[in-house]
Amino acid sequence: MRRRPVIAFLTGVGLVGCRQNAEAPSAAAPAQKQDPKVLAASLQAKTVAFIDAIAARNDQRTATAKADLEKETNRVEDAIKSETGGAANRVNSAINRIRQAIITNDVAGLTAAKDLLQQAQQS
């Protein structure tokens, strides 16, 4: 008789675990298409913040802005993967320049990327 409560307890734990796993996939939202112009604007803001941080010569601010720019670059790159057109091409080019410039804190490369992002918003 002592085995029944233990088995019932173990069965109950297993069921709770199954319910949690069953609910997890439905909570994930499908990826939505985003306008390349909106993505360009968000990436441009982070790029400008990083350029300003480099100019301020504040190591903490530069490190924070760099991390933010890297995260935003990854997010935009994932969101724009399947997009085509002039604006999407400019954003992809800007992403490539940002990735190169972020390694050495190259302000000229970041400025070129910022200009491409501005053009993407205007096209």
C-alpha positions in Angstrom: 0.0 0.0 0.0 2.8 2.4 0.5 3.8 2.2 -3.1 0.6 3.7 -4.4 1.1 7.2 -3.0 4.6 7.3 -4.4 3.4 6.1 -7.8 0.5 8.6 -7.8 2.9 11.3 -6.8 5.4 10.4 -9.6 2.6 10.2 -12.1 1.3 13.6 -11.1 4.7 15.1 -11.6 5.0 13.6 -15.0 1.7 15.0 -16.1 2.6 18.5 -14.9 5.8 18.2 -16.9 3.9 17.1 -20.0 1.5 20.1 -19.7 4.3 22.5 -19.5 6.0 21.1 -22.6 2.7 21.1 -24.5 2.1 24.8 -23.8 5.6 26.0 -24.7 5.4 25.8 -28.5 2.0 27.6 -28.7 3.5 30.5 -26.7 6.1 31.2 -29.4 5.0 33.9 -31.8 5.8 33.4 -35.5 8.3 35.8 -37.1 6.6 38.8 -38.8 7.8 40.7 -41.8 9.1 44.1 -40.9 9.5 47.1 -43.2 13.2 47.6 -44.1 12.8 51.3 -43.6 11.8 50.8 -40.0 14.6 48.3 -39.5 17.0 50.9 -41.0 15.9 53.6 -38.6 16.4 51.4 -35.5 19.8 50.3 -36.7 20.8 53.9 -37.6 19.9 55.0 -34.1 22.2 52.4 -32.5 24.9 53.3 -35.0 24.8 57.0 -34.2 24.9 56.1 -30.4 28.0 54.1 -31.0 29.7 56.8 -33.0 28.8 59.4 -30.3 30.2 57.0 -27.6 33.5 56.7 -29.5 33.7 60.4 -29.9 33.1 60.9 -26.1 36.1 58.6 -25.3 34.2 57.0 -22.5 35.1 53.3 -22.3 32.0 52.3 -20.4 29.7 54.1 -22.7 31.5 52.8 -25.8 31.3 49.2 -24.5 27.6 49.5 -23.8 26.8 51.2 -27.2 28.9 48.5 -29.0 27.0 45.7 -27.3 23.7 47.4 -28.1 24.7 47.9 -31.8 25.8 44.2 -32.0 22.4 43.0 -30.7 20.5 45.3 -33.0 22.6 44.3 -36.0 21.8 40.7 -35.3 18.1 41.4 -34.8 17.9 43.4 -38.0 19.9 40.9 -40.0 17.5 38.1 -38.9 14.4 40.2 -39.7 15.6 41.2 -43.1 17.0 37.9 -44.4 14.3 37.2 -46.9 13.6 40.8 -47.9 14.4 42.1 -51.4 14.5 45.6 -52.9 16.6 48.7 -52.8 16.0 49.5 -49.1 16.8 45.9 -48.0 20.0 45.8 -50.1 21.2 49.0 -48.5 20.4 47.7 -45.0 22.4 44.5 -45.8 25.3 46.6 -47.1 25.2 48.7 -43.9 25.2 45.6 -41.8 28.3 44.4 -43.5 30.0 47.7 -42.9 29.0 47.8 -39.3 30.3 44.3 -38.7 33.7 45.4 -40.1 33.8 48.7 -38.4 32.7 47.5 -35.0 35.8 45.4 -34.6 38.2 48.4 -34.6 35.8 51.2 -33.7 36.2 52.6 -37.2 34.2 55.8 -37.2 34.6 56.3 -41.0 33.1 52.8 -41.6 30.3 53.5 -39.1 29.5 56.8 -40.8 29.3 55.1 -44.2 26.9 52.6 -42.7 24.9 55.3 -41.2 24.6 57.0 -44.6 23.5 53.8 -46.2 20.8 53.4 -43.6 19.6 57.0 -44.2 19.4 56.2 -47.9 17.4 53.1 -47.1 14.9 55.1 -45.2 14.5 57.6 -48.0 14.1 55.0 -50.9 
